[in-house]
Amino acid sequence: MLSYRHAFHAGNHADVLKHVILVQILTYLTAKPTPLWIIDTHAGAGRYDLSAEPAKKLGEFEHGIGRLWDAQDLPQAVADYVEAVRALNPDGPLRHYPGSPWLAYRALRRDDRLRLFELHPNEVKLLARTFNRTGRAVHITAGDGLAALKALLPPPSRRGLVLIDPSYETKHDYTAVLQALKEGLKRFATGTYALWYPELARLEARQLPERLKHLPAKRWLHASLRVQAPASDGFGMYGSGMFIINPPWTLAETLRQTLPWLTQRLAQDASAAWRLETQEP
């Protein structure tokens, strides 16, 4: 199925959690001089127009990045993220939202490389338009990013970040990400892997976090943010999570200071809550 278009959801509470964490990971990894490969398996369009009809139709960004845009008391990690979004909105008002590929590209240094994969034909065209003048630093492939990991790992520099955030439209997505991580760890055990997942009523979504904890990884971090209670009809996303294998050493403490504030700011009802779990060898 290729019906999912992220333009309808860009900048929502799930994007906030994902991108706050992504910015922190990128900052940590690019502090070391060794070249870095960043692989985004489900890149989407790369950037999104919040004034266009898809974003305006649901208005999800208003309850995500919109709640942070004019806030004055931002924790440092949230301030870093908002600054990255402001770089795409130099005139002041919030009109454009960066996807993960744009945030990754913004962090690239001269010898770093960004590999982007996207299956949806319309999204691939938009992605190519976003990165049409970036030279050899960015390579876009219209294809299955999870399948491509076999050929890309380990990267030549032996330093890499793999970002995985499929739409989870089908049950297959849940098993596919687990299998991709298992195989990735066999080839590149020291790489950093960042998996996003939605909190949904469906069984596969509820089981995924526990299944991730049983992957053959010595170090991992699991962060989740719920903004509201599950709907009585069982439909809709009420939160999301990030599962990071080989996370930056600084990330857990940063999130302990950040998630309570972020949960309070993004809460849509009294059921809003956050969770942070870690495993160290």
Order of alpha helices (4+ residues) and beta strands (2+ residues): alpha-beta-beta-alpha-alpha-beta-alpha-beta-alpha-beta-alpha-beta-alpha-beta-alpha-beta-beta-alpha-beta
